[in-house]
Amino acid sequence: MSELPGDLRYTDEHEWLRQEEDGSVTIGITDHAQMALGDLVYVELPEVGQEMEPGGEMAVVESVKAASDVYAPIGGEVTAINEELSDDPEKINADPYGDGWIVRMQPSGDSETMSPGEYQTFLDGLED
Protein backbone atom coordinates (compact mmCIF):
# COMPACT_ATOMS: atom_id res chain seq x y z
CA MET A 1 0.00 0.00 0.00
CA SER A 2 1.31 3.47 -0.90
CA GLU A 3 1.77 6.24 1.61
CA LEU A 4 -0.87 8.98 1.16
CA PRO A 5 -0.48 12.23 3.12
CA GLY A 6 -3.88 13.66 4.00
CA ASP A 7 -3.08 17.29 3.11
CA LEU A 8 -2.57 16.56 -0.60
CA ARG A 9 -4.82 16.16 -3.64
CA TYR A 10 -4.14 13.45 -6.24
CA THR A 11 -4.69 12.80 -9.96
CA ASP A 12 -5.35 9.66 -11.98
CA GLU A 13 -1.95 10.24 -13.64
CA HIS A 14 -0.35 9.74 -10.18
CA GLU A 15 0.64 13.33 -9.46
CA TRP A 16 0.06 15.02 -6.11
CA LEU A 17 -0.69 18.69 -5.41
CA ARG A 18 -0.11 20.69 -2.24
CA GLN A 19 -1.74 24.11 -1.84
CA GLU A 20 0.82 26.53 -0.36
CA GLU A 21 0.03 29.52 1.86
CA ASP A 22 1.08 31.99 -0.86
CA GLY A 23 -1.48 30.55 -3.31
CA SER A 24 1.03 28.53 -5.30
CA VAL A 25 0.74 24.78 -5.77
CA THR A 26 3.62 22.32 -5.32
CA ILE A 27 3.44 19.23 -7.54
CA GLY A 28 5.22 15.89 -7.56
CA ILE A 29 4.60 12.24 -8.34
CA THR A 30 3.05 9.85 -5.85
CA ASP A 31 4.73 7.11 -3.89
CA HIS A 32 2.81 4.63 -6.07
CA ALA A 33 4.30 6.18 -9.22
CA GLN A 34 7.88 6.22 -7.98
CA MET A 35 7.60 2.60 -6.82
CA ALA A 36 6.24 1.55 -10.23
CA LEU A 37 9.07 3.36 -12.02
CA GLY A 38 11.87 2.06 -9.81
CA ASP A 39 15.17 3.83 -9.20
CA LEU A 40 15.12 7.20 -10.96
CA VAL A 41 18.24 8.19 -12.86
CA TYR A 42 17.19 11.43 -14.61
CA VAL A 43 14.56 14.16 -14.34
CA GLU A 44 13.86 16.70 -17.10
CA LEU A 45 12.35 19.83 -15.59
CA PRO A 46 10.44 22.70 -17.22
CA GLU A 47 11.71 26.29 -17.27
CA VAL A 48 10.73 28.76 -14.56
CA GLY A 49 8.23 31.14 -16.16
CA GLN A 50 6.91 28.49 -18.55
CA GLU A 51 3.13 28.43 -18.95
CA MET A 52 1.53 25.01 -18.53
CA GLU A 53 -1.78 23.81 -19.92
CA PRO A 54 -3.77 21.33 -17.83
CA GLY A 55 -2.81 17.84 -18.98
CA GLY A 56 0.25 19.08 -20.87
CA GLU A 57 3.69 17.54 -20.45
CA MET A 58 5.33 19.16 -17.43
CA ALA A 59 8.42 17.01 -16.82
CA VAL A 60 9.98 13.67 -17.71
CA VAL A 61 11.28 11.15 -15.19
CA GLU A 62 13.56 8.31 -16.29
CA SER A 63 14.31 5.19 -14.36
CA VAL A 64 16.36 2.12 -15.12
CA LYS A 65 13.05 0.61 -16.35
CA ALA A 66 11.48 3.36 -18.47
CA ALA A 67 10.92 7.04 -19.14
CA SER A 68 7.59 8.54 -18.14
CA ASP A 69 5.96 11.90 -18.78
CA VAL A 70 4.67 13.88 -15.82
CA TYR A 71 1.55 15.85 -16.77
CA ALA A 72 0.50 19.22 -15.41
CA PRO A 73 -2.57 18.60 -13.27
CA ILE A 74 -3.38 22.33 -13.44
CA GLY A 75 -2.73 25.19 -15.80
CA GLY A 76 -0.52 28.05 -14.74
CA GLU A 77 2.98 29.48 -14.61
CA VAL A 78 5.94 27.52 -13.28
CA THR A 79 7.34 29.64 -10.44
CA ALA A 80 9.98 27.22 -9.11
CA ILE A 81 11.60 23.93 -10.02
CA ASN A 82 13.38 21.49 -7.75
CA GLU A 83 16.87 22.00 -9.17
CA GLU A 84 18.31 19.43 -6.75
CA LEU A 85 16.65 16.70 -8.84
CA SER A 86 19.10 17.37 -11.69
CA ASP A 87 21.97 16.01 -9.60
CA ASP A 88 19.95 13.75 -7.31
CA PRO A 89 16.82 12.33 -9.02
CA GLU A 90 16.65 9.63 -6.32
CA LYS A 91 15.18 12.28 -3.99
CA ILE A 92 11.85 11.39 -5.61
CA ASN A 93 12.32 7.74 -4.61
CA ALA A 94 13.44 8.60 -1.10
CA ASP A 95 10.87 11.31 -0.29
CA PRO A 96 8.23 11.71 -3.03
CA TYR A 97 6.01 14.02 -0.90
CA GLY A 98 8.82 16.13 0.56
CA ASP A 99 12.29 16.72 -0.91
CA GLY A 100 11.19 14.95 -4.11
CA TRP A 101 8.75 17.65 -5.24
CA ILE A 102 9.11 18.57 -8.93
CA VAL A 103 7.61 22.02 -9.62
CA ARG A 104 5.74 24.86 -7.98
CA MET A 105 3.15 26.70 -10.05
CA GLN A 106 0.91 29.73 -9.78
CA PRO A 107 -2.40 28.18 -10.87
CA SER A 108 -4.63 29.78 -13.47
CA GLY A 109 -7.68 27.66 -12.74
CA ASP A 110 -9.10 24.69 -10.93
CA SER A 111 -8.28 21.05 -11.52
CA GLU A 112 -9.98 17.70 -11.22
CA THR A 113 -8.29 16.04 -8.26
CA MET A 114 -9.02 13.31 -5.74
CA SER A 115 -8.91 13.24 -1.98
CA PRO A 116 -6.54 10.70 -0.37
CA GLY A 117 -9.47 8.30 0.13
CA GLU A 118 -10.63 8.64 -3.47
CA TYR A 119 -7.08 8.11 -4.74
CA GLN A 120 -6.67 5.00 -2.57
CA THR A 121 -9.92 3.62 -4.01
CA PHE A 122 -8.56 4.40 -7.50
CA LEU A 123 -5.31 2.55 -6.68
CA ASP A 124 -7.23 -0.41 -5.26
CA GLY A 125 -9.15 -0.61 -8.55
CA LEU A 126 -5.88 -0.83 -10.49
CA GLU A 127 -4.84 -3.92 -8.53
CA ASP A 128 -8.00 -5.85 -9.44
N, C-alpha and C positions, 0 to 999 in steps of 0.2 A: 504494500500500500504506500502511496506517495504521501509526502508531508504537504499539508495544505494550511498555510497561515490564514487565520480568519479575517485579517484586515485587508485582504487582496480580493480582486475580481479576476476572473479567468475567462479564456476563450476556447473555442473548440479546435483552435490551431495550437493549443498548449502554450499560450503566452499568459503572463500575469501582469496586472496593472495595480499600482499603488498610488492613490491620490495623495499628493504632498500638500503641506500647509500653504504654500505659495500659489497653489492652483495648478502647478505642473503635475504631470503623471510620469512615474518611473515604470519602465517596462522591462521584462526579462522573459526567459522561458522557464517552464515549470520543472519541478523535480522529476515528474514523469517523463518529460521530453528529454532532459539531460541523461536520464537512465537509459532511455531507448537509444539515444545516439551513442552512448559510450564515451570514452575519454576524448575530450575536445582537443584539437591540435591547432585550430585557426579560427579566428572570428573576423569577418569583414563588417566594418561599422559604417554607418552613413556619415555625412558631413554635418557639423553643427550649422544650423541655419537652413538646412534642407527641409522642404515642405513634403509631408507625407500624406498620401491619400489612404483612407481606410481600406485595408485589405491589400495595399501595395507592399512590395518587397522592401523591408526595412533593414535587414542585415542577413548575413549568411554565416552559419556555424558549420565547421567541418570537424568530423571525428575520424578515427581510424576506420570506421565503418562506412561513412557516407557524408555528403554535404547536404545541408537542409536550409531552405529559406526560412527566415523569420519575418512574419507579416505584421504590418502596422495594425494594431487593433483599433486605433483611432486615427483621425486625421489631425494634422497640426504641424507645428514647426519643431524640429529637433533643437533643443536648447543645451543639451549636454550628452556626451558619449562616455562610456566607461573605457577610457584609454588604456587602463591597466590590462584589459583583455587582449590587447595586441601582443604583449609580452607574456601573458599568463592566462591563456584561454581556459585553463583548468579551474579558474575561480568559479566558473559556471557550474562545474561538476561538484566542487567542494561546498559552495554556498549559493545555490541558484536564486534564493530570495533575498540575499544580502549583498555581499561583495561581488556576486555574479550578475548584477543588473546590467542591462545592455544600453539603453538610451533613456533620456528624460525628454519629454515633449511638452509643449504648451498646446493643449487640445483646442481644436476648432469646432468641436461638436461632440455629441454623445456617441456611445458605442454599445453594441450588443455584447454584454458580458454575463458571466454566471457567478453566483455566490459559491463559496467553498463547497457547500452541500450539493448544489446543482452540478458543479464540476466533478465531484466524487461520483455522483450518479452517472454522469457521462462516462467517466473512466471505467466504472463497473460495467457499463454496457459494452465497452470495447473488449472486455475480457471474455464476454459470452461467446 
